[in-house]
Amino acid sequence: MILNVFKNTVLFFLLAFISCGSKTKNEIIKNNEILKQVQNDQPIIVGANQTEAYLSLLNGKRVGIVANQTSVIFKNDNSYTHLVDSLISLNVDVKKVFSPEHGFRGNADAGEIVKDGIDAKTGLPIISLYGNNKKPTAKQLEGIDIVVFDIQDVGVRFYTYIYTLHYVMEACSELDIPVIVLDRPNPNGHYVDGPILEKGVESFIGMHPTPIVYGMTNGEYAQMIIGEHWLENNASCNLTVIPLLNYTHNSAYSLPIRPSPNLPNDKSVNLYPSICLFEGTNVSEGRGTELQFQIFGSPFLDKNIYTYTFIPKPNFGSKNPKHKNMLCYGSDVSGVNNLSALNLKWLINAYKNSTKKEAFFIPFFSKLAGTHTLQKQIEAGMTEAEIKATWQEDLDAFKKTRSKYLIYK
């Protein structure tokens, strides 16, 4: 009990410093070093749970919340309440909810248009930040004094929540609205790997010059967005990060709620950075099955080599899966050890053993990879080791940049 009081007291005073509105990079680094001294081997405490650290910032304010089904406050009995419901019960004046890809309740397919609406439980207006409206407009932010961002991410460049964060920060910076990020662990935060995004292939699945797996939490990434001047017109943002307690980038963290419909468990989250590259090919990544991002296959893979079979069918999160109702030959990789690097061998071997090489890659692949080069390297017959060697110089430079914004060890 004494330890908890000490931690909370230190954190309370620390939070006054972890704000990027007017701090220099050196000050950010110094403040992050202070935070590291508070970390220990106790259970991870997410930012949302530390209400004592941010309620005072919300009192008397009209609040907008960027949230989805993962935006929860955990209880001691392993149950949880949604952040919106919790804040309303604490008399916080929540005015609007902004929802990312997959919607506020997290039940929309990947890429599916999410519409505005009214939350049935609270009656609050829900404004979609996916589809044609990715950046909140001045009209949508009218009557909002402060915005809270709280979404569980998986630490992969083509997972869109970090770009929702970018656009929220950009819109708020233009209107002098402060942003609070309630930090959550990155389940893929233990490594950095992949090609750096190249100019010319930017999209909503890749906006910043980062590798596929970048090893940062939302709070750290938000600091990097500001520090690297990625906001339009080099804008800054009045940002406050409510940091995690007892977390390092090597901390194991099991997601208690699936972050999106097709990431049902920890194994799918771990394999996602590698398996998702199949979305840019004629190979299924398991959508339309119960092993999403844990299997891959296609009618066009050599059935003498790929003996595992499955048939994608419409299901939760995938109303029209690739190769619907067709027999696919592939591999079940759900039993492999957890990855600490991108696996390109599955993709390379699938290309080598495709019976339809001329149609293996589709244009979307370059957006996923963040470069036109990877496809050319695979088609040229380069090995995984040879391909990864071409990334190393850029990865080293990114890691140096990344280090300036890390909050956790």
Contacts in CASP RR format, 6 or more apart in sequence:
PFRMAT RR
TARGET T0000
AUTHOR 0000-0000-0000
METHOD contacts of the structure
MODEL  1
MILNVFKNTVLFFLLAFISCGSKTKNEIIKNNEILKQVQNDQPIIVGANQ
TEAYLSLLNGKRVGIVANQTSVIFKNDNSYTHLVDSLISLNVDVKKVFSP
EHGFRGNADAGEIVKDGIDAKTGLPIISLYGNNKKPTAKQLEGIDIVVFD
IQDVGVRFYTYIYTLHYVMEACSELDIPVIVLDRPNPNGHYVDGPILEKG
VESFIGMHPTPIVYGMTNGEYAQMIIGEHWLENNASCNLTVIPLLNYTHN
SAYSLPIRPSPNLPNDKSVNLYPSICLFEGTNVSEGRGTELQFQIFGSPF
LDKNIYTYTFIPKPNFGSKNPKHKNMLCYGSDVSGVNNLSALNLKWLINA
YKNSTKKEAFFIPFFSKLAGTHTLQKQIEAGMTEAEIKATWQEDLDAFKK
TRSKYLIYK
3 42 0 8 1.000
7 38 0 8 1.000
7 245 0 8 1.000
8 50 0 8 1.000
8 52 0 8 1.000
8 53 0 8 1.000
10 38 0 8 1.000
11 38 0 8 1.000
11 50 0 8 1.000
11 53 0 8 1.000
11 243 0 8 1.000
11 245 0 8 1.000
12 52 0 8 1.000
12 53 0 8 1.000
14 31 0 8 1.000
14 34 0 8 1.000
14 35 0 8 1.000
14 38 0 8 1.000
14 243 0 8 1.000
15 53 0 8 1.000
15 54 0 8 1.000
15 240 0 8 1.000
15 242 0 8 1.000
17 23 0 8 1.000
17 27 0 8 1.000
17 31 0 8 1.000
17 34 0 8 1.000
18 28 0 8 1.000
18 31 0 8 1.000
18 32 0 8 1.000
18 35 0 8 1.000
18 240 0 8 1.000
18 241 0 8 1.000
18 243 0 8 1.000
18 407 0 8 1.000
19 238 0 8 1.000
19 239 0 8 1.000
19 240 0 8 1.000
19 241 0 8 1.000
20 28 0 8 1.000
20 222 0 8 1.000
20 223 0 8 1.000
20 226 0 8 1.000
20 227 0 8 1.000
20 236 0 8 1.000
20 237 0 8 1.000
20 238 0 8 1.000
20 239 0 8 1.000
20 241 0 8 1.000
21 226 0 8 1.000
21 236 0 8 1.000
21 237 0 8 1.000
21 238 0 8 1.000
21 239 0 8 1.000
22 236 0 8 1.000
23 31 0 8 1.000
25 227 0 8 1.000
25 404 0 8 1.000
28 223 0 8 1.000
28 404 0 8 1.000
28 405 0 8 1.000
29 404 0 8 1.000
32 406 0 8 1.000
32 407 0 8 1.000
32 408 0 8 1.000
35 243 0 8 1.000
35 407 0 8 1.000
35 408 0 8 1.000
36 408 0 8 1.000
36 409 0 8 1.000
38 245 0 8 1.000
39 245 0 8 1.000
39 246 0 8 1.000
39 247 0 8 1.000
39 248 0 8 1.000
39 408 0 8 1.000
39 409 0 8 1.000
40 246 0 8 1.000
41 246 0 8 1.000
42 245 0 8 1.000
42 246 0 8 1.000
43 246 0 8 1.000
44 185 0 8 1.000
44 244 0 8 1.000
44 245 0 8 1.000
44 246 0 8 1.000
44 247 0 8 1.000
44 251 0 8 1.000
44 253 0 8 1.000
45 244 0 8 1.000
45 245 0 8 1.000
45 246 0 8 1.000
46 74 0 8 1.000
46 182 0 8 1.000
46 183 0 8 1.000
46 184 0 8 1.000
46 185 0 8 1.000
46 244 0 8 1.000
47 53 0 8 1.000
47 54 0 8 1.000
47 150 0 8 1.000
47 182 0 8 1.000
47 183 0 8 1.000
47 184 0 8 1.000
47 242 0 8 1.000
47 243 0 8 1.000
47 244 0 8 1.000
48 71 0 8 1.000
48 72 0 8 1.000
48 73 0 8 1.000
48 83 0 8 1.000
48 150 0 8 1.000
48 182 0 8 1.000
48 184 0 8 1.000
48 242 0 8 1.000
49 73 0 8 1.000
49 74 0 8 1.000
50 242 0 8 1.000
50 245 0 8 1.000
51 73 0 8 1.000
51 86 0 8 1.000
51 90 0 8 1.000
53 242 0 8 1.000
54 148 0 8 1.000
54 180 0 8 1.000
54 182 0 8 1.000
54 240 0 8 1.000
54 242 0 8 1.000
55 90 0 8 1.000
55 92 0 8 1.000
57 146 0 8 1.000
57 178 0 8 1.000
57 180 0 8 1.000
57 240 0 8 1.000
58 87 0 8 1.000
58 92 0 8 1.000
58 93 0 8 1.000
58 146 0 8 1.000
58 148 0 8 1.000
59 92 0 8 1.000
60 93 0 8 1.000
60 145 0 8 1.000
61 93 0 8 1.000
61 145 0 8 1.000
61 146 0 8 1.000
62 93 0 8 1.000
62 95 0 8 1.000
62 143 0 8 1.000
62 144 0 8 1.000
62 145 0 8 1.000
62 146 0 8 1.000
63 87 0 8 1.000
63 92 0 8 1.000
63 93 0 8 1.000
63 94 0 8 1.000
63 95 0 8 1.000
63 144 0 8 1.000
63 145 0 8 1.000
63 146 0 8 1.000
63 147 0 8 1.000
63 148 0 8 1.000
64 94 0 8 1.000
64 95 0 8 1.000
64 96 0 8 1.000
64 97 0 8 1.000
64 98 0 8 1.000
64 144 0 8 1.000
64 146 0 8 1.000
64 147 0 8 1.000
64 148 0 8 1.000
65 71 0 8 1.000
65 83 0 8 1.000
65 84 0 8 1.000
65 87 0 8 1.000
65 94 0 8 1.000
65 96 0 8 1.000
65 97 0 8 1.000
65 98 0 8 1.000
65 147 0 8 1.000
65 148 0 8 1.000
65 150 0 8 1.000
66 97 0 8 1.000
66 98 0 8 1.000
66 99 0 8 1.000
66 100 0 8 1.000
66 129 0 8 1.000
66 147 0 8 1.000
66 148 0 8 1.000
66 149 0 8 1.000
66 150 0 8 1.000
66 151 0 8 1.000
66 164 0 8 1.000
66 165 0 8 1.000
66 168 0 8 1.000
67 82 0 8 1.000
67 83 0 8 1.000
67 84 0 8 1.000
67 97 0 8 1.000
67 98 0 8 1.000
67 99 0 8 1.000
67 104 0 8 1.000
67 148 0 8 1.000
67 150 0 8 1.000
67 151 0 8 1.000
68 99 0 8 1.000
68 100 0 8 1.000
68 102 0 8 1.000
68 103 0 8 1.000
68 104 0 8 1.000
68 105 0 8 1.000
68 106 0 8 1.000
68 151 0 8 1.000
69 82 0 8 1.000
69 104 0 8 1.000
69 105 0 8 1.000
69 106 0 8 1.000
69 107 0 8 1.000
69 257 0 8 1.000
70 151 0 8 1.000
70 152 0 8 1.000
70 184 0 8 1.000
70 255 0 8 1.000
70 257 0 8 1.000
70 259 0 8 1.000
71 82 0 8 1.000
71 83 0 8 1.000
71 84 0 8 1.000
71 150 0 8 1.000
71 151 0 8 1.000
71 152 0 8 1.000
71 182 0 8 1.000
72 80 0 8 1.000
72 81 0 8 1.000
72 82 0 8 1.000
72 83 0 8 1.000
72 256 0 8 1.000
72 257 0 8 1.000
73 80 0 8 1.000
73 81 0 8 1.000
73 82 0 8 1.000
73 83 0 8 1.000
73 86 0 8 1.000
74 80 0 8 1.000
74 256 0 8 1.000
75 81 0 8 1.000
80 256 0 8 1.000
81 89 0 8 1.000
83 148 0 8 1.000
83 150 0 8 1.000
83 182 0 8 1.000
84 94 0 8 1.000
84 97 0 8 1.000
84 119 0 8 1.000
84 122 0 8 1.000
84 124 0 8 1.000
85 121 0 8 1.000
85 122 0 8 1.000
87 94 0 8 1.000
88 94 0 8 1.000
88 122 0 8 1.000
94 122 0 8 1.000
94 124 0 8 1.000
95 124 0 8 1.000
95 143 0 8 1.000
95 144 0 8 1.000
96 124 0 8 1.000
96 125 0 8 1.000
96 126 0 8 1.000
96 127 0 8 1.000
96 140 0 8 1.000
96 144 0 8 1.000
97 104 0 8 1.000
97 119 0 8 1.000
97 124 0 8 1.000
97 125 0 8 1.000
97 126 0 8 1.000
97 127 0 8 1.000
98 126 0 8 1.000
98 127 0 8 1.000
98 128 0 8 1.000
98 129 0 8 1.000
98 136 0 8 1.000
98 140 0 8 1.000
98 147 0 8 1.000
98 168 0 8 1.000
99 114 0 8 1.000
99 126 0 8 1.000
99 127 0 8 1.000
99 128 0 8 1.000
99 129 0 8 1.000
99 130 0 8 1.000
100 129 0 8 1.000
100 130 0 8 1.000
100 151 0 8 1.000
100 160 0 8 1.000
100 161 0 8 1.000
100 164 0 8 1.000
101 108 0 8 1.000
101 110 0 8 1.000
101 111 0 8 1.000
101 114 0 8 1.000
101 130 0 8 1.000
101 160 0 8 1.000
101 161 0 8 1.000
101 164 0 8 1.000
101 260 0 8 1.000
102 108 0 8 1.000
102 109 0 8 1.000
102 110 0 8 1.000
102 112 0 8 1.000
102 114 0 8 1.000
102 130 0 8 1.000
102 260 0 8 1.000
102 261 0 8 1.000
103 114 0 8 1.000
103 128 0 8 1.000
103 130 0 8 1.000
104 119 0 8 1.000
104 126 0 8 1.000
106 260 0 8 1.000
106 261 0 8 1.000
107 261 0 8 1.000
107 316 0 8 1.000
107 317 0 8 1.000
108 114 0 8 1.000
108 261 0 8 1.000
108 317 0 8 1.000
109 261 0 8 1.000
109 317 0 8 1.000
109 318 0 8 1.000
109 319 0 8 1.000
110 260 0 8 1.000
110 261 0 8 1.000
110 262 0 8 1.000
110 287 0 8 1.000
110 317 0 8 1.000
110 318 0 8 1.000
111 130 0 8 1.000
111 131 0 8 1.000
113 128 0 8 1.000
113 130 0 8 1.000
113 131 0 8 1.000
114 128 0 8 1.000
114 130 0 8 1.000
114 131 0 8 1.000
115 128 0 8 1.000
116 125 0 8 1.000
116 126 0 8 1.000
116 127 0 8 1.000
116 128 0 8 1.000
117 125 0 8 1.000
117 126 0 8 1.000
117 128 0 8 1.000
118 124 0 8 1.000
118 125 0 8 1.000
118 126 0 8 1.000
119 125 0 8 1.000
119 126 0 8 1.000
127 133 0 8 1.000
127 136 0 8 1.000
127 140 0 8 1.000
129 135 0 8 1.000
129 136 0 8 1.000
129 164 0 8 1.000
129 167 0 8 1.000
129 168 0 8 1.000
130 160 0 8 1.000
130 164 0 8 1.000
134 163 0 8 1.000
134 164 0 8 1.000
134 167 0 8 1.000
134 204 0 8 1.000
135 167 0 8 1.000
135 168 0 8 1.000
135 170 0 8 1.000
135 171 0 8 1.000
136 167 0 8 1.000
136 168 0 8 1.000
136 171 0 8 1.000
136 172 0 8 1.000
137 171 0 8 1.000
138 171 0 8 1.000
138 174 0 8 1.000
138 175 0 8 1.000
141 147 0 8 1.000
141 171 0 8 1.000
141 172 0 8 1.000
141 175 0 8 1.000
141 177 0 8 1.000
144 177 0 8 1.000
145 177 0 8 1.000
146 177 0 8 1.000
146 178 0 8 1.000
146 179 0 8 1.000
146 180 0 8 1.000
147 168 0 8 1.000
147 172 0 8 1.000
147 177 0 8 1.000
147 178 0 8 1.000
147 179 0 8 1.000
147 180 0 8 1.000
148 179 0 8 1.000
148 180 0 8 1.000
148 182 0 8 1.000
149 165 0 8 1.000
149 168 0 8 1.000
149 179 0 8 1.000
149 180 0 8 1.000
149 181 0 8 1.000
149 182 0 8 1.000
149 218 0 8 1.000
149 222 0 8 1.000
150 181 0 8 1.000
150 182 0 8 1.000
150 184 0 8 1.000
151 161 0 8 1.000
151 164 0 8 1.000
151 165 0 8 1.000
151 184 0 8 1.000
151 218 0 8 1.000
152 184 0 8 1.000
152 255 0 8 1.000
152 257 0 8 1.000
152 259 0 8 1.000
153 159 0 8 1.000
153 161 0 8 1.000
153 162 0 8 1.000
153 184 0 8 1.000
153 186 0 8 1.000
153 217 0 8 1.000
153 218 0 8 1.000
153 259 0 8 1.000
154 186 0 8 1.000
154 187 0 8 1.000
154 188 0 8 1.000
154 259 0 8 1.000
154 263 0 8 1.000
154 269 0 8 1.000
154 272 0 8 1.000
155 162 0 8 1.000
155 186 0 8 1.000
155 187 0 8 1.000
155 188 0 8 1.000
155 189 0 8 1.000
155 213 0 8 1.000
155 214 0 8 1.000
155 215 0 8 1.000
155 216 0 8 1.000
156 188 0 8 1.000
156 212 0 8 1.000
156 213 0 8 1.000
156 214 0 8 1.000
156 272 0 8 1.000
156 273 0 8 1.000
156 276 0 8 1.000
157 197 0 8 1.000
157 205 0 8 1.000
157 206 0 8 1.000
157 208 0 8 1.000
157 210 0 8 1.000
157 211 0 8 1.000
157 212 0 8 1.000
157 213 0 8 1.000
157 214 0 8 1.000
157 370 0 8 1.000
158 205 0 8 1.000
158 206 0 8 1.000
158 212 0 8 1.000
158 276 0 8 1.000
158 367 0 8 1.000
158 368 0 8 1.000
159 205 0 8 1.000
159 260 0 8 1.000
159 272 0 8 1.000
160 204 0 8 1.000
160 205 0 8 1.000
161 218 0 8 1.000
162 218 0 8 1.000
162 221 0 8 1.000
163 204 0 8 1.000
163 205 0 8 1.000
163 206 0 8 1.000
163 207 0 8 1.000
165 181 0 8 1.000
165 218 0 8 1.000
165 221 0 8 1.000
165 222 0 8 1.000
165 225 0 8 1.000
166 207 0 8 1.000
166 208 0 8 1.000
166 225 0 8 1.000
166 230 0 8 1.000
166 231 0 8 1.000
168 179 0 8 1.000
169 179 0 8 1.000
169 222 0 8 1.000
169 225 0 8 1.000
169 226 0 8 1.000
169 231 0 8 1.000
169 237 0 8 1.000
169 239 0 8 1.000
170 231 0 8 1.000
170 232 0 8 1.000
170 235 0 8 1.000
170 237 0 8 1.000
171 177 0 8 1.000
172 178 0 8 1.000
172 179 0 8 1.000
172 237 0 8 1.000
172 238 0 8 1.000
173 231 0 8 1.000
173 235 0 8 1.000
173 236 0 8 1.000
173 237 0 8 1.000
173 238 0 8 1.000
174 235 0 8 1.000
176 238 0 8 1.000
177 238 0 8 1.000
178 238 0 8 1.000
178 239 0 8 1.000
178 240 0 8 1.000
179 222 0 8 1.000
179 237 0 8 1.000
179 238 0 8 1.000
179 239 0 8 1.000
179 240 0 8 1.000
180 239 0 8 1.000
180 240 0 8 1.000
180 241 0 8 1.000
180 242 0 8 1.000
181 218 0 8 1.000
181 219 0 8 1.000
181 222 0 8 1.000
181 239 0 8 1.000
181 240 0 8 1.000
181 241 0 8 1.000
181 242 0 8 1.000
182 242 0 8 1.000
183 217 0 8 1.000
183 218 0 8 1.000
183 219 0 8 1.000
183 241 0 8 1.000
183 242 0 8 1.000
183 243 0 8 1.000
183 244 0 8 1.000
183 407 0 8 1.000
184 217 0 8 1.000
184 218 0 8 1.000
184 244 0 8 1.000
185 217 0 8 1.000
185 244 0 8 1.000
185 247 0 8 1.000
185 251 0 8 1.000
185 253 0 8 1.000
186 215 0 8 1.000
186 216 0 8 1.000
186 217 0 8 1.000
186 218 0 8 1.000
186 249 0 8 1.000
187 253 0 8 1.000
187 254 0 8 1.000
187 255 0 8 1.000
187 266 0 8 1.000
187 269 0 8 1.000
187 270 0 8 1.000
188 213 0 8 1.000
188 215 0 8 1.000
188 269 0 8 1.000
188 270 0 8 1.000
188 272 0 8 1.000
188 273 0 8 1.000
189 213 0 8 1.000
189 215 0 8 1.000
189 216 0 8 1.000
189 217 0 8 1.000
189 249 0 8 1.000
190 215 0 8 1.000
190 249 0 8 1.000
190 250 0 8 1.000
190 340 0 8 1.000
191 213 0 8 1.000
191 215 0 8 1.000
191 340 0 8 1.000
191 341 0 8 1.000
192 211 0 8 1.000
192 213 0 8 1.000
192 214 0 8 1.000
192 215 0 8 1.000
192 395 0 8 1.000
192 398 0 8 1.000
192 399 0 8 1.000
192 402 0 8 1.000
193 211 0 8 1.000
193 212 0 8 1.000
193 213 0 8 1.000
193 273 0 8 1.000
193 341 0 8 1.000
193 342 0 8 1.000
193 388 0 8 1.000
193 391 0 8 1.000
193 395 0 8 1.000
194 211 0 8 1.000
194 212 0 8 1.000
194 213 0 8 1.000
194 342 0 8 1.000
194 388 0 8 1.000
194 391 0 8 1.000
194 395 0 8 1.000
195 211 0 8 1.000
195 212 0 8 1.000
195 369 0 8 1.000
195 370 0 8 1.000
195 371 0 8 1.000
195 373 0 8 1.000
195 374 0 8 1.000
195 391 0 8 1.000
195 394 0 8 1.000
196 209 0 8 1.000
196 210 0 8 1.000
196 211 0 8 1.000
196 371 0 8 1.000
196 391 0 8 1.000
196 394 0 8 1.000
196 395 0 8 1.000
196 398 0 8 1.000
197 206 0 8 1.000
197 207 0 8 1.000
197 208 0 8 1.000
197 209 0 8 1.000
197 210 0 8 1.000
197 211 0 8 1.000
197 370 0 8 1.000
197 371 0 8 1.000
198 370 0 8 1.000
198 371 0 8 1.000
198 372 0 8 1.000
198 373 0 8 1.000
201 366 0 8 1.000
201 367 0 8 1.000
201 370 0 8 1.000
201 371 0 8 1.000
201 372 0 8 1.000
203 367 0 8 1.000
205 367 0 8 1.000
205 368 0 8 1.000
206 367 0 8 1.000
206 370 0 8 1.000
207 230 0 8 1.000
208 225 0 8 1.000
208 228 0 8 1.000
208 230 0 8 1.000
209 398 0 8 1.000
210 398 0 8 1.000
211 391 0 8 1.000
211 394 0 8 1.000
211 395 0 8 1.000
211 398 0 8 1.000
212 273 0 8 1.000
212 342 0 8 1.000
212 369 0 8 1.000
212 370 0 8 1.000
213 273 0 8 1.000
213 342 0 8 1.000
214 221 0 8 1.000
214 398 0 8 1.000
214 402 0 8 1.000
215 249 0 8 1.000
215 402 0 8 1.000
216 224 0 8 1.000
216 402 0 8 1.000
216 405 0 8 1.000
216 406 0 8 1.000
217 244 0 8 1.000
217 247 0 8 1.000
217 407 0 8 1.000
217 408 0 8 1.000
219 241 0 8 1.000
219 243 0 8 1.000
219 407 0 8 1.000
220 402 0 8 1.000
220 405 0 8 1.000
220 406 0 8 1.000
220 407 0 8 1.000
220 408 0 8 1.000
221 405 0 8 1.000
222 237 0 8 1.000
222 239 0 8 1.000
222 241 0 8 1.000
223 239 0 8 1.000
223 241 0 8 1.000
223 405 0 8 1.000
223 407 0 8 1.000
224 230 0 8 1.000
224 401 0 8 1.000
224 402 0 8 1.000
224 404 0 8 1.000
224 405 0 8 1.000
225 231 0 8 1.000
225 237 0 8 1.000
226 236 0 8 1.000
226 237 0 8 1.000
226 239 0 8 1.000
227 404 0 8 1.000
227 405 0 8 1.000
228 401 0 8 1.000
231 237 0 8 1.000
241 407 0 8 1.000
243 407 0 8 1.000
243 408 0 8 1.000
244 407 0 8 1.000
244 408 0 8 1.000
247 253 0 8 1.000
247 408 0 8 1.000
248 408 0 8 1.000
248 409 0 8 1.000
249 406 0 8 1.000
249 408 0 8 1.000
249 409 0 8 1.000
250 409 0 8 1.000
254 266 0 8 1.000
255 266 0 8 1.000
255 269 0 8 1.000
258 264 0 8 1.000
258 265 0 8 1.000
259 269 0 8 1.000
261 316 0 8 1.000
261 317 0 8 1.000
261 318 0 8 1.000
262 268 0 8 1.000
262 287 0 8 1.000
262 292 0 8 1.000
262 293 0 8 1.000
262 317 0 8 1.000
262 318 0 8 1.000
263 269 0 8 1.000
263 272 0 8 1.000
263 292 0 8 1.000
263 293 0 8 1.000
264 290 0 8 1.000
264 292 0 8 1.000
267 294 0 8 1.000
267 334 0 8 1.000
267 335 0 8 1.000
267 338 0 8 1.000
268 291 0 8 1.000
268 292 0 8 1.000
268 293 0 8 1.000
268 294 0 8 1.000
270 338 0 8 1.000
270 339 0 8 1.000
271 293 0 8 1.000
271 294 0 8 1.000
271 333 0 8 1.000
271 334 0 8 1.000
271 336 0 8 1.000
271 339 0 8 1.000
271 343 0 8 1.000
272 293 0 8 1.000
273 339 0 8 1.000
273 342 0 8 1.000
274 339 0 8 1.000
274 342 0 8 1.000
274 343 0 8 1.000
274 344 0 8 1.000
274 346 0 8 1.000
274 347 0 8 1.000
275 285 0 8 1.000
275 293 0 8 1.000
275 294 0 8 1.000
275 296 0 8 1.000
275 333 0 8 1.000
275 346 0 8 1.000
276 285 0 8 1.000
276 293 0 8 1.000
276 368 0 8 1.000
277 344 0 8 1.000
277 347 0 8 1.000
277 365 0 8 1.000
277 368 0 8 1.000
277 369 0 8 1.000
278 284 0 8 1.000
278 285 0 8 1.000
278 296 0 8 1.000
278 297 0 8 1.000
278 346 0 8 1.000
278 347 0 8 1.000
278 350 0 8 1.000
279 285 0 8 1.000
279 364 0 8 1.000
279 368 0 8 1.000
280 361 0 8 1.000
280 362 0 8 1.000
280 364 0 8 1.000
280 365 0 8 1.000
280 368 0 8 1.000
281 298 0 8 1.000
281 347 0 8 1.000
281 350 0 8 1.000
281 351 0 8 1.000
281 360 0 8 1.000
281 361 0 8 1.000
281 362 0 8 1.000
281 365 0 8 1.000
282 298 0 8 1.000
282 300 0 8 1.000
282 322 0 8 1.000
282 354 0 8 1.000
282 356 0 8 1.000
282 359 0 8 1.000
282 360 0 8 1.000
282 362 0 8 1.000
283 296 0 8 1.000
283 297 0 8 1.000
283 298 0 8 1.000
283 300 0 8 1.000
283 301 0 8 1.000
283 350 0 8 1.000
283 354 0 8 1.000
283 360 0 8 1.000
284 296 0 8 1.000
284 297 0 8 1.000
284 298 0 8 1.000
284 310 0 8 1.000
284 312 0 8 1.000
284 321 0 8 1.000
284 322 0 8 1.000
284 323 0 8 1.000
284 328 0 8 1.000
285 292 0 8 1.000
285 293 0 8 1.000
285 295 0 8 1.000
285 296 0 8 1.000
285 322 0 8 1.000
286 292 0 8 1.000
286 293 0 8 1.000
286 294 0 8 1.000
286 295 0 8 1.000
286 296 0 8 1.000
286 297 0 8 1.000
286 310 0 8 1.000
286 312 0 8 1.000
286 321 0 8 1.000
287 312 0 8 1.000
287 317 0 8 1.000
287 318 0 8 1.000
287 321 0 8 1.000
287 322 0 8 1.000
288 312 0 8 1.000
288 313 0 8 1.000
288 314 0 8 1.000
288 315 0 8 1.000
288 317 0 8 1.000
288 318 0 8 1.000
288 321 0 8 1.000
288 324 0 8 1.000
289 295 0 8 1.000
289 310 0 8 1.000
289 312 0 8 1.000
289 313 0 8 1.000
289 315 0 8 1.000
289 321 0 8 1.000
290 315 0 8 1.000
291 310 0 8 1.000
291 332 0 8 1.000
291 334 0 8 1.000
292 318 0 8 1.000
294 332 0 8 1.000
294 333 0 8 1.000
294 334 0 8 1.000
294 335 0 8 1.000
295 308 0 8 1.000
295 310 0 8 1.000
295 330 0 8 1.000
295 331 0 8 1.000
295 332 0 8 1.000
295 333 0 8 1.000
295 334 0 8 1.000
296 330 0 8 1.000
296 331 0 8 1.000
296 333 0 8 1.000
296 346 0 8 1.000
296 350 0 8 1.000
297 306 0 8 1.000
297 308 0 8 1.000
297 310 0 8 1.000
297 328 0 8 1.000
297 329 0 8 1.000
297 330 0 8 1.000
297 331 0 8 1.000
297 350 0 8 1.000
298 323 0 8 1.000
298 328 0 8 1.000
298 329 0 8 1.000
298 330 0 8 1.000
298 350 0 8 1.000
298 354 0 8 1.000
299 323 0 8 1.000
299 326 0 8 1.000
299 327 0 8 1.000
299 328 0 8 1.000
299 329 0 8 1.000
300 354 0 8 1.000
300 355 0 8 1.000
300 356 0 8 1.000
300 359 0 8 1.000
300 360 0 8 1.000
301 328 0 8 1.000
301 329 0 8 1.000
301 330 0 8 1.000
301 350 0 8 1.000
301 353 0 8 1.000
301 354 0 8 1.000
301 355 0 8 1.000
302 329 0 8 1.000
302 353 0 8 1.000
302 354 0 8 1.000
302 355 0 8 1.000
303 329 0 8 1.000
305 353 0 8 1.000
306 329 0 8 1.000
306 330 0 8 1.000
306 331 0 8 1.000
306 353 0 8 1.000
307 329 0 8 1.000
307 330 0 8 1.000
308 329 0 8 1.000
308 330 0 8 1.000
308 331 0 8 1.000
308 332 0 8 1.000
309 327 0 8 1.000
309 328 0 8 1.000
309 329 0 8 1.000
309 330 0 8 1.000
310 328 0 8 1.000
310 330 0 8 1.000
311 325 0 8 1.000
311 326 0 8 1.000
311 327 0 8 1.000
311 328 0 8 1.000
312 318 0 8 1.000
312 321 0 8 1.000
312 322 0 8 1.000
312 323 0 8 1.000
312 324 0 8 1.000
312 325 0 8 1.000
312 326 0 8 1.000
312 328 0 8 1.000
313 321 0 8 1.000
313 324 0 8 1.000
313 325 0 8 1.000
314 320 0 8 1.000
314 321 0 8 1.000
314 324 0 8 1.000
315 321 0 8 1.000
330 350 0 8 1.000
331 346 0 8 1.000
333 346 0 8 1.000
342 388 0 8 1.000
343 384 0 8 1.000
344 378 0 8 1.000
344 384 0 8 1.000
344 387 0 8 1.000
344 388 0 8 1.000
345 384 0 8 1.000
347 378 0 8 1.000
348 378 0 8 1.000
348 381 0 8 1.000
348 383 0 8 1.000
348 384 0 8 1.000
350 360 0 8 1.000
351 357 0 8 1.000
351 360 0 8 1.000
351 361 0 8 1.000
351 378 0 8 1.000
351 379 0 8 1.000
352 381 0 8 1.000
354 360 0 8 1.000
361 375 0 8 1.000
361 379 0 8 1.000
365 374 0 8 1.000
365 375 0 8 1.000
366 372 0 8 1.000
366 374 0 8 1.000
366 375 0 8 1.000
369 375 0 8 1.000
373 390 0 8 1.000
374 387 0 8 1.000
377 386 0 8 1.000
377 387 0 8 1.000
377 390 0 8 1.000
378 387 0 8 1.000
END
